Amino acid sequence: MSARHGLPIRGLDSTQRSPLFQGRFGRMFRSLPAAKFGKDDTESLANLDALGTAMTAGFEPPKDGTDEEESGIPALYTYLGQFVDHDITFDPMSSLMQQNDPDALTDFRSPSFDLDSVYGRGKDDQPYLYDDGPLFLLGEPIAGGGDPNARDLPRNNAKIRRALIGDPRNDENSIISQLQGLFLRFHNRKVADNPGLDFPHLQRSVRFHYQYMLLNDFLPRIVHSSVLKDLKDDDTGQYDRHKIEFFHWKHEPFMPVEFSVAAYRLGHSMVRPGYRLNDNILLPIFPIDPKIAPGFPEGLTGFRAMNPTFGIDWGRFIDTDIRTYDGSPAENQKRLQFAYRIDTSVVTPLSILPSSVASDPPPSLPQRNLRRAFRLALPSGQQVAKAMDIKPLADKDIVIGKGTDSPDPDAKNILAVSKVFAGNCPLWTYILAEAVLHKESVKIPVKENITITTPRLGPVGGRIVAEVFLGLMFGDSNSLLSLDPKWQPPSGPNFTLKDFVKYALGK
């Protein structure tokens, strides 16, 4: 779920040269051999590019109304996932340190869910993020979503107005940009509601709400319940650090490449072709090349001042209220949009990334994912499954296409792409195919009584993601799980993303 896809994260590429626990990144399965997909690198990359093309769905314009590829997960969770990715891979080191230590072997911060992507290096070191005190600075008003207090992110006055935020990647598109804005407003409301509380305790309160939401709301949305159950104490139902089997570190937690380059890229399959922000704005996530489909020169691309009409009506992204699922054209225009299913299909706009997001070829995100994993010498999905003592998927069960209830007529078996993938599926593709085989029924928050079968990460992908989330929290002495594992938000144990949004909005 990473952004600025043209810029590798500092230290990531060094894992190809060292399988040890060195620097920011490391490996969960250090003894497994690298997967090969041809007689040499050129052939391997060609086969992976062909697979990336097969994983790209045909063009579909953004639309209102129901969609058979929708899951039971509200659309905002896709971008919460992207936000989380940026938080745990945030690099606060100075440019001089980064130049002197490009592999992040000496100067690095251990990954943690501490909202450094929001707080940056703090109000003393980055005072321009703050409004002369504990409050975050907000940007110019934006309209359209019905929120009278909606604001863009604070920005500089350059020709292309860049966001003044802790992590510039959180301005990649209009949705994550406004989600970043909600985190600023959530903090600001905590300041208003807790006069006299010092800054460290304000930060802790915001971080605990965030971590609680990830553990109790976000993970259960994307990981199959059977996987999470195996990581909990049988008596208390609490997550148990001793049940983490595969993610181990010597001194401090690191970022496993099996997670960052494969398992946690599940969110790329959850992106919709486009989104309705408000009554007047319905656009693809990125502009569409007119050679593919004319009429979509504009998208929700970020890294620029927010269009003042792009304010989000949050009820279209998360169930801050209850709306009609399938009704009249007017009702469908206001409906809650849902993330696409976790499957082996990625929408067209992600195959033609704009240069502001991917500065080097190829522009296809599926191809970039597969190439990056190959260059970092990741093992195949089948190899990882065996290492976890899990029976690998049969080749016949690895289907490339949409994981809809009605069979996708364009779907194909992975061997139809190339025989080189026999028993040898790239880990990212394997994890997505595994999710399609691990669906759960989800009753969605709408006026009608609707249940949607929703793919969730299975025993390989789900275990990797869940263990890394838990390991990073258990390995952080300042986290919720380390300091106060029984903590609950003041509003009660059912605090979820919708409650976070409503609080930030002042509701």
FIBA-251146 format. One record per residue: residue in three letters; x negated, y, z of N, C-alpha, C in turn. Coordinates in pm, whole numbers, plus 50000, padded with zeros to 5 digits. Example, Ala and Ser with C-alpha at 12.3 -4.5 7.8 and 13.67 -1.06 7.14 Angstrom:
BEGIN
ALA486814943150780487704955050780486804967050780;SER487154977550708486334989450714487105000350787;
***
This chain:
BEGIN
MET499194988050000500005000050000499155012650000;SER497995011549950497085022849956497335032649844;ALA496915045049865497075055549766495725060049716;ARG495755070249627494545074549558493815062149507;HIS494555054549422494095041249383492825041749301;GLY492415053349254491175054349179489955055649268;LEU490165057549398489035059849488488965048449590;PRO487985039349578487875028649677487575034249814;ILE488125027949916487915032350053486475029750092;ARG485855039450159484445038250196484215025650279;GLY483245017650233482895005450304483544993050249;LEU484624994650169485344982950119484474974650026;ASP483814981149931483064973649831481864966349891;SER481394970650007480224964150066480534950150116;THR481814946750134482144933350182481804922750081;GLN481684926449954481274916649854479854911749881;ARG479034920449937477624917049956477354910750092;SER478274912450185478034907050319479304900750375;PRO479294887750407480464881350466480514882850617;LEU479574890250675479504891350820480384902650871;PHE480504903451004481264914351065480394926851067;GLN480324933650955479504945650945480364956950888;GLY480264968650951480974980150897482464979650925;ARG483204987050845484644988450866485414976150821;PHE484894969150721485624958150660484904944850684;GLY485654934050686485094920750702486044910550645;ARG485824897950682486614887050624487204878350735;MET488424873750713489044864250803488564850150775;PHE488334847150647487964833650606486594834350537;ARG485564835550620484234838450568483594826950493;SER484034814650521483384803150459483984799250325;LEU485094805450287485764801550163485054807550042;PRO484944799649933484284804749813485164814649739;ALA484534823149661485274832749579486004825449469;ALA487234829649441487994823949331487464829249198;LYS487364820549100486944824148965488094821148869;PHE488194829348766489324827848674488864827348528;GLY487664822448507487114821248373485664816948381;LYS485054814648265483664810048263482674820948302;ASP483124833648292482284844848332483184856348376;ASP482554867348418483354878648469484264884348362;THR483794885248240484614890948132485874882848111;GLU485754869748107486924861248088487834861648210;SER487234861948327488044862748449488884875448450;LEU488274886748418489014899448418490094899348312;ALA489834893448196490854892748091492054884548137;ASN491814873448205492914865348255493674872448365;LEU492964879548450493634887048555494454898548498;ASP493944905148395494714915848329495994910148268;ALA495894898148209497074891848152498104888748261;LEU497634884448377498544881948489499164894948537;GLY498374905548546498914918548587499984923348491;THR499774921048362500794924748263502064916548282;ALA501904903548308503064894948329503834898848455;MET503134904448554503784908548678504474922148666;THR504354928548552504974941648531506324940048463;ALA507364944748528508714943648473508914953248358;GLY509874950248272510234959448166510824972248223;PHE510794982848141511234995848189512724995848222;GLU513055001448337514435003948377514505018248428;PRO515425026248378515505040148425516045040848567;PRO515675051048641516275052748774517775054448761;LYS518515048848855519965049048843520605049148981;ASP521875052648985522685051549105523405038149103;GLY523885033949220524685021749225523865009449263;THR524554998249273523924985949317522904980949214;ASP522004972749262520924967649178520584953749231;GLU520604943849144520414930049189519024927549247;GLU518074936349221516744934249276516574941049412;GLU517594947749460517504953649593517444942749700;SER516664945349803516604936749921517564942150027;GLY517454936850147518224942250258517424952150341;ILE516334957350285515444966450357515634980650303;PRO516094990150384516255003850335514955009250275;ALA515105017950176513975022050092512865029050169;LEU513175035650281512145043250351511055034150408;TYR511395021450434510375012450488509215010250391;THR509465011350262508375010350165507315020850195;TYR507765032850224506835044050243506315044850386;LEU507045039150481506455037250613505275027650601;GLY505435017350518504325008050496503115014950435;GLN503345023950340502235031350281501595040550385;PHE502415046950466501905055550573501015047550668;VAL501455035550706500675026950796499335023550734;ASP499335020150606498085016950537497095028450548;HIS497575040550527496695052150536496225054350679;ASP497085051650776496705053650916495565044450956;ILE495625031650919494625022150967493365022050880;THR493405028850766492195029950684491675044250680;PHE492175052750769491755066750772490265067750807;ASP489535076150735488095077850755487825092350800;PRO487605094750929487465108450978486045113950968;MET485105106150913483725110650912483515122150815;SER482535130350845482215141750759481695137050625;SER481755145950526481275142350393479785138950396;LEU479015145550484477585142550494477385128250546;MET478125124550648478025110850700478425100750593;GLN479475104050517479925094850413478865093350304;GLN478185104050271477135103250170475935095350222;ASN475595097250348474445090450405474715075750435;ASP475985072350451476355058650487477545054150402;PRO477365052850270478505050250182479175036850208;ASP478445027250266479025014150294479665013450433;ALA479645024550505480265025150638479735014250730;LEU478435012450728477805002450814477455008150951;THR477325021450960476955027751086478025037451134;ASP478395046951048479365057251086480755053151038;PHE481545048151128482915044651092483765044051219;ARG485055044651199485995043351311486725030051296;SER486825022451403487545009851397489005012651362;PRO489585004451277490975006851237491915005451357;SER492865014351367493835013651475495075021751437;PHE496165018651505497435025451480497525037651573;ASP496675047451549496605058651642497025072051582;LEU497565071651461498075083651394496995094051370;ASP495765089651346494725099051307495065105451172;SER495865098651092496285104550965497205116450987;VAL497775117551106498595129051143497765139051223;TYR497105134251327496395143251418495015147251368;GLY494515140251265493195143551215492155141951324;ARG491215151151329490165150751430490535159051554;GLY491795163451561492235170551679492315185551658;LYS493035192251748493305206451729492085215251753;ASP491065209951821489845217951839488975217451715;ASP488915205751649488055204051533488745208151403;GLN490065206851398490835210651279491995219751319;PRO491685231651369492735240551420493715245051312;TYR493315244451184494205248951076495405239751057;LEU495405227951123496575219151116497655223451215;TYR497285232251309498165235351422498605249851420;ASP499735252151484500345265451486499965272551617;ASP498655274751637498145282051753498625275851884;GLY498375262851899498785255952020499045241351990;PRO499915234952067500145220652047501045217351930;LEU501715227351871502645224851761501905223651629;PHE502395214551543501855213751408502405225151323;LEU501565229851233501975239651135502845232851030;LEU503925239050990504795233950885504705243050764;GLY505145237950650505035245450526506275253450492;GLU506425256250364507525264650316508835256850310;PRO509965263750321511255256850318511485249550186;ILE512125237850196512595230650078514065227550098;ALA514795226449990516255225149997516715213249916;GLY518015210549927518645200149847519125188449928;GLY518475185650041518825173950119519805176450231;GLY520225188850249521195191950353520595194450490;ASP519265194350500518585197050626518115211550627;PRO518725220050709518365234250707516945236950754;ASN516335227250822514985229150875513915221950794;ALA514295216850675513335209550593512205218650548;ARG510995213650556509815221250517508865212450436;ASP508175218650343507055212050277505915210850379;LEU504905203350344503695203050425502975216450415;PRO502225220250516501415232450504500375230450395;ARG500085241150318499185239850203498245251750195;ASN497145249550121496235260650096496765269149981;ASN496015279349943496465288549838495695286649708;ALA495125274849689494405272049565495375271049447;LYS494845270349327495685269349207496585257049216;ILE496015245649254496805233849289496815233249440;ARG497955235649500498045237749645498015224349718;ARG496865221249776496695208649846497225209549989;ALA497705198150037498285197750171497205198750278;LEU497485206150383496605207250499497095197450605;ILE496665184950591497115174250679495925165450715;GLY496115156950815495015148650862494465139350757;ASP495325133850671494885124750565495545129150435;PRO494765134250339495355139550216496105129250135;ARG495865116250157496585106050083498075106050111;ASN498475111750225499895112150259500645123150185;ASP500065127650076500745137049986500805131249845;GLU500665117849833500595111649701501885112949622;ASN503015112049690504305113449623505265120849714;SER506385125049658507315133649731507925126949852;ILE507965113549852508605106449963507665105350082;ILE506445100350059505525099250172505125113150222;SER505115122950134504815136650176505855141450278;GLN507125138950249508165143350342508245134450466;LEU507835121750453507725113350572506625118550664;GLN505505122550606504435128850686505005141150758;GLY505815148850688506445160450750507315156650870;LEU507995145150861508805140550974507935137151095;PHE506755131551072505865128851184505435141851252;LEU505175152151172504835165151231505995170551314;ARG507205169151261508385174351331508715165851454;PHE508475152751447508695144251564507795148851678;HIS506525151251646505595156351747506075169851801;ASN506465178751711506885192151754508095191551845;ARG509015182151818510175181151906509765175452042;LYS508815166252043508305161252170507725172652254;VAL507035181852187506495193552258507635201652318;ALA508685204152237509805212252285510565205452398;ASP510675192252392511455184852492510665181952619;ASN509355184352615508525181152731507605192952765;PRO508185204052805507355215752836506405212752951;GLY505175216852934504165214553037503395201653022;LEU503835192452935503095180052914501855182952831;ASP500695178452878499455181752808499355174152676;PHE498415178652592498315173352456498025158452453;PRO497085153152532496835138652529498065130352560;HIS498885134852655500085127152688501165128652581;LEU501215140152515502115141552401501725131852291;GLN500445131252259499955121952158500295107652194;ARG500085104052319500365090252361501835086852344;SER502695096152378504125093852364504505091352217;VAL503985099952128504285098351986503705085151934;ARG502485081951973501855069551926502595057351978;PHE503035057652102503755046152156505085044052082;HIS505795054852052507025053351974506725047051837;TYR505675051651775505255046651644504865031851652;GLN504035028151748503615014251760504785005151798;TYR505645009851884506835001951920507684999451797;MET507845009651715508635008351592508004998151497;LEU506684998251486506014988751397506214974351446;LEU506044972051575506134958651629507554953151628;ASN508514961651657509884956851680510854959651567;ASP510414967351470511304970651358510664967751224;PHE509464973251200508844971751069508394957451041;LEU507634951451133507184937651110508344928051087;PRO509404928251168510504919051142511224921451008;ARG511074933250951511674935750820510904928750709;ILE509594927550723508774922750611508204908750633;VAL508184903850758507604890750788508714881250833;HIS508694869050783509724859350817509764856850967;SER510964855351021511154854051166510404842051222;SER510284831151146509594819251195508114821951217;VAL507524830551133506114834051148505904842251275;LEU506764852051298506644860451418506894852451544;LYS507824843151539508124834851657506894827151702;ASP506104822351606504904814551641503824822951707;LEU503964836151704502984845051764503444850451899;LYS504574845551948505134850352075505064839652182;ASP504994844152306505054835152420506434828752426;ASP506464815652446507734808452444508664812652557;ASP508094816952669508914820452785509334835152785;THR508394844052758508694858452768509194864552639;GLY508894858252525509264864052397508374875552356;GLN507304878052434506364888752403505244883352314;TYR504674892252231503544888052149502374883952239;ASP501734872852203500684866852285499354867552210;ARG498384874752265497084876352198496374863052179;HIS496684853152260496004840252251496544831752136;LYS497604836152073498144828751959497624833951825;ILE496754843851831496084848451709494994838351674;GLU495144831451563494244820351528493164824051427;PHE493444833651339492584835451223491854848851219;PHE492314858651294491694871951294490884873451421;HIS489564872351407488674873351523487544883151492;TRP487084889951594486004899651578485044898151696;LYS483834903351677482814902051781482944913151885;HIS482894925551840482884936851934484144945351921;GLU484434949651799485614957851774486334952351652;PRO487654954151644488374949251527487884956151399;PHE487944948751291487594953951160488814952351070;MET488694956950947489774955650851489494943750758;PRO490234932750768489974921250682490374924350537;VAL489504920550445489824922950304490984914350257;GLU491194902750320492354894550283493654901950312;PHE493624910550413494774918950447494854931150354;SER493774938950349493834951950282493914950750130;VAL493344940250072493284939049926494334929349872;ALA494964921649961495934911749913497244912349992;ALA497244907350114498504905450186499284918350206;TYR498574929250242499304941550272499644949550148;ARG499354944350032499804950849909501194946149868;LEU501894939949962503264935849938504144947649898;GLY503844959449952504694971049928504774975249784;HIS503784971549703503824975349561505004968849492;SER505414957049537506574950549476507894956249530;MET507834963949638509054969549699509444983049639;VAL508554988949560508835002049502509925000949396;ARG510885009949401511955010549301511465018049177;PRO512155016449062511765024348944511875039348967;GLY512835043249049513025057349080513895058849203;TYR514055071249246514795073949369515645086449351;ARG516815086149414517625098249424517285104849557;LEU516725116949549516385124449670517585131549729;ASN518425136849641519595144449684520605144949570;ASP521625153149582522685153349480522165156549341;ASN521065163949333520625169049203519345162549149;ILE518635154949231517325149749190517325134549189;LEU517225128849070517055114449049515925112748949;LEU514775107648996513575107248912512815094248933;PRO512025090148833511105078848855510035082748956;ILE509435072749018508415075549118507225082849055;PHE506875079448931505865086648854506405089148714;PRO505905099148644506385101848507506195089648416;ILE507035088748314506995077548221506465082348086;ASP505485075148035504925078147904506045077847800;PRO506205088347719507285088547619507195077047520;LYS506025071147504505915059447416506665047547474;ILE506815047347607507555036547672509025040047681;ALA509325052247723510715056747734510725071947736;PRO511265078247634511315092947633512305098247736;GLY512065110447780513015117047867512665117148014;PHE511455112248048511065112048189509675118248208;PRO509505130748167508195137148182507865140948325;GLU508885141448411508685145248551508905132948638;GLY508165132348747508335121848846508195127748985;LEU508055118949082507915123249221506455123849261;THR505575126549165504145127349187503815138349288;GLY502845135549373502455145249475501155152149443;PHE500395155249550499155162949541499395176449477;ARG500495182749512500865195949462501945201449554;ALA502195214349543503275220249624504595213349591;MET505375210649694506655204049674507605212949597;ASN508255207249496509325214349428510365218249533;PRO510745230949543511635235149652513035229149646;THR513365222049536514675215449526514585200549560;PHE513415195749603513185181449623513445176849767;GLY514105184749847514385180649984515155167549989;ILE514735158450075515365145150084516585145450173;ASP517665139550124518805135950207518455122350268;TRP518065122250394517465110250454518445098550462;GLY519735101350460520725090550460520705082250333;ARG520015087050230519845079150108518645069750118;PHE517835071150225516635063050241516635054350367;ILE517415058450466517475051050592518855053650652;ASP519365044450730520755045150776520925054650894;THR520635067350869520925077550971522435079550986;ASP523185075550886524635074550894525035062450810;ILE526295059050811526775047050740527535051350616;ARG527115046350501527675050350373528225038350297;THR528935041350190529505030950106528415024250023;TYR528475010950016527485003449939527785004049790;ASP529055001749754529435001449612530825007149600;GLY530905019449548532205025849539532365033949412;SER532925045749424533135054549310531785060049265;PRO531735065849145530465072049102529935082249202;ALA530815090049262530365099949360529805093249485;GLU530455082449529529965075149646528645068149616;ASN528535062549496527295055649460526125065249448;GLN526425077749415525365087749407524805090849545;LYS525605088849650525165091949786524785079449865;ARG524805067849803524595055349876523185054049931;LEU523055045350030521745041750084521015033149981;GLN519825037549942519015029749848518165019649926;PHE517975008149866517224997449931515944994549853;ALA514934990349927513674986449865513904974549773;TYR513094973549670513124961649586512574949649665;ARG512934937849617512544925549686511044923149678;ILE510514916949782509114912649780509034900749686;ASP508464902749570508364892049470507174895049379;THR507054887549273505894888949184506194898149067;SER507064907949089507434917448985507204931649036;VAL506554939848954506254953648988506854962648881;VAL507434973848920508164982348825507204989448730;THR507744993348615506944999448508506135011648553;PRO506705021048629505915032948663504585029848731;LEU504505018448801503255014848868502235008748772;SER502635006748648501685001748549501075013148467;ILE501575025248490501085036948416500855048348514;LEU500005045848611499745055648717499175068448657;PRO499615080048706499045092748658497605094348702;SER496875102648634495455104448662495205110148801;SER496175117448858496005122748993495995111649097;VAL496505099949061496575088649152495495078349120;ALA495285075648991494265066048947493405072948843;SER492215076748882491375084948794490555076848695;ASP490505063748713489715055348622490595043948573;PRO490245037748458491055026848406490875014048488;PRO491865004948480493125006248407494155013948490;PRO495175019648424496205026848500497245017548562;SER497155004648534498104994848586497734990948729;LEU498644993248823498384989748962498254974648982;PRO499104966248920498884951748934497514947448885;GLN497074952748772495754949048723494664954148815;ARG494824965948869493834971448962493734962849088;ASN494884958449141494884949949259494124936949233;LEU494414930649121493804917749089492304919349062;ARG491924929848992490504932248966489744935149096;ARG490324943249182489644946649307489414934149391;ALA490424925549401490274913249479489194904149420;PHE489124903649287488094895449222486704900849251;ARG486554913949241485244919949265484804918349410;LEU485774917449500485454915549641485374900749678;ALA485424892149576485184877749594486194871349690;LEU487464875149679488474868849761488714854449716;PRO489044845649810489404831949773490804831449714;SER491164820049657492504818549602493514816749714;GLY494784818449680495834816249778495844801949829;GLN495614792349739495614778249781494474775449878;GLN493304781449855492184779449946492494784950085;VAL493114796650089493454802550218494504794050290;ALA495504789250216496534780750277495904768350341;LYS494994761850270494334749950325493534753450449;ALA492854764950446492064769050563492964771650684;MET494224775050659495184777550767495964764950803;ASP495584753650740496254740850762497734741450721;ILE497964748250609499304749550551499284742950414;LYS500294735350383500374728950252500514739650144;PRO499594740050048499674750649945500914749149857;LEU501344760249802502434759849705502014751749583;ALA502954744149528502714737349402502734747649290;ASP501984745049184501944754449072503344757449020;LYS504224747549019505574749448966506384759349048;ASP505964761749172506684770949261506144785149256;ILE505094787249179504544800749167505094806749038;VAL506154814349056506904819948943506624834948935;ILE506334839548814506054853748793507314860348739;GLY507874869348818509104876048777509894880748897;LYS511114884948873511964890448978512544879349065;GLY512554881849196513084872149291514554874249319;THR515354876449215516784879049230517544866149254;ASP518794867549305519614855649330519924848249200;SER520264855749097520434849748964519064848648900;PRO518704837048845517364835348788517014846148687;ASP515814851348698515324861548605515034854848471;PRO515744858848364515534852348234514124854448178;ASP513444864748225512094867548175511004861448263;ALA511394854648371510394848848461509664837348393;LYS508424835148435507624824348379506744818348488;ASN506414805748471505484799448562504094805248542;ILE503304805848648501984811948637501104804748535;LEU501324791848513500514784548416500824788748273;ALA501984795048254502304800348121501464812548090;VAL500924818948191500014830248170498644825048131;SER498144815248208496864808948177496714796448262;LYS496194785748203495944773448276494854775248381;VAL494094786148369493024788548465493564790548605;PHE494864793548617495474795848747496014783048811;ALA495774771448750496224758848807495534756348941;GLY496304755549047495754753649180494804764749222;ASN494934776349158493914786949171494574800549151;CYS495554803649233496314815949217495654827249296;PRO495494839149237494974850449314495784852549442;LEU495114855849550495744856349681496934865749685;TRP496814877649625497934887249626499154881349558;THR498994875649440500114869749367500704857949445;TYR499834849949503500274838349581501184842649696;ILE500764852949768501524857449885502904862749844;LEU502974869649730504264874549681505154862949638;ALA504564852949569505354841349528505834833449649;GLU505014832649751505404825749874506594832749939;ALA506624846049937507724853549999509064850149935;VAL509064848449803510314845349733510914832349785;LEU510084823349834510534810449886510884810950033;HIS510784822850093511074824350236512044835950255;LYS513264833850208514304844150218515084842650348;GLU515574853950396516504853950509517684862850475;SER518834859450528520034867350504520024879550595;VAL520274891150535520234903750609521564910950591;LYS522244913750702523464921750697523044936450691;ILE523414943150586522904956650565523824967050629;PRO523264978850667524044989050738524854997850643;VAL525984992550597526884999750507528314997950556;LYS529255005150495530655004250539531254990550512;GLU530864984350401531384971250369530634960350447;ASN531164948350446530504936950509529654929850403;ILE528394934050391527524929150285526274922750345;THR525954910850295524724903950335523884901550211;ILE522584904450220521684902850106520554893150142;THR520314883450056519184874550077517904882350048;THR517004882350144515844891250140514544883350156;PRO513684883050054512384876350070511534883250177;ARG510834875050254509924880150356508624872150350;LEU507564878450395506264872050390506284858850467;GLY505694848650407505774835250462504584831350547;PRO504304818150559503304813350653501864817550622;VAL501534820650498500204825750466500194841050474;GLY500994847550390500994862150386501484868350515;GLY502564862950570503124868550693502194866850810;ARG501504855450814500584853050925499394862650919;ILE498874864850798497754874250785498184888250830;VAL499314892950779499774906450812500064907750961;ALA500804898251017501174899251158499954898351249;GLU499014889251218497834887951303496984900551299;VAL496874906951184496084919151178496774930251256;PHE498084931851240498794941951318498574939651467;LEU498784927151511498654924351654497204925451699;GLY496274920551616494864921251654494374935451668;LEU494774944151577494354958051586494904964651711;MET496114960851751496684966851873496074960851999;PHE495934947452003495314941352120493844945552133;GLY493184948352021491784952252023491544966952051;ASP492624974752062492524989052089492904991352235;SER491964995652316492214997352459493245008152490;ASN493555016552391494525027352413495885024552351;SER496105012452300497355009452231498465005852330;LEU499655005252279500815001252357500624987252415;LEU500154977752334500024963952381498924962552487;SER497944971452485496864970752584497214978152712;LEU497834989852700498084998252817499404995052887;ASP500434992152810501764990452871502644982152778;PRO502394969052769503104960752670504604959852690;LYS505094963352809506534962852833507194976552815;TRP506424986452767506964999952747508094999752646;GLN509095007952670510195009952576510465024852562;PRO510935029252445511305043352430512395047252529;PRO512435059752571513465064152666514875061652615;SER515055061252483516395059052427516835044552436;GLY515895035452468516255021452482515455012452391;PRO515654999152406514814989452334515134988152185;ASN516224993952140516624992352000516125003551911;PHE515095010551952514535021651875513955016551743;THR514405022451633513955018351500513615030651417;LEU513275028351292512895039351203514015049651191;LYS515265045251187516355054951175516405064351296;ASP516075059051415516065067351535514895077051534;PHE513765072551482512625081551465513015093151374;VAL513655090251262514035100551166515035110251230;LYS516045104751297517065113351356516465122551463;TYR515545117451543514915125851644514115136951579;ALA513345133451474512545143551405513425154351344;LEU514635150451298515555159951236516315168251340;GLY516145165051469516825172651573518205167551604;LYS518495155051564519835149551587519855141251715;
***
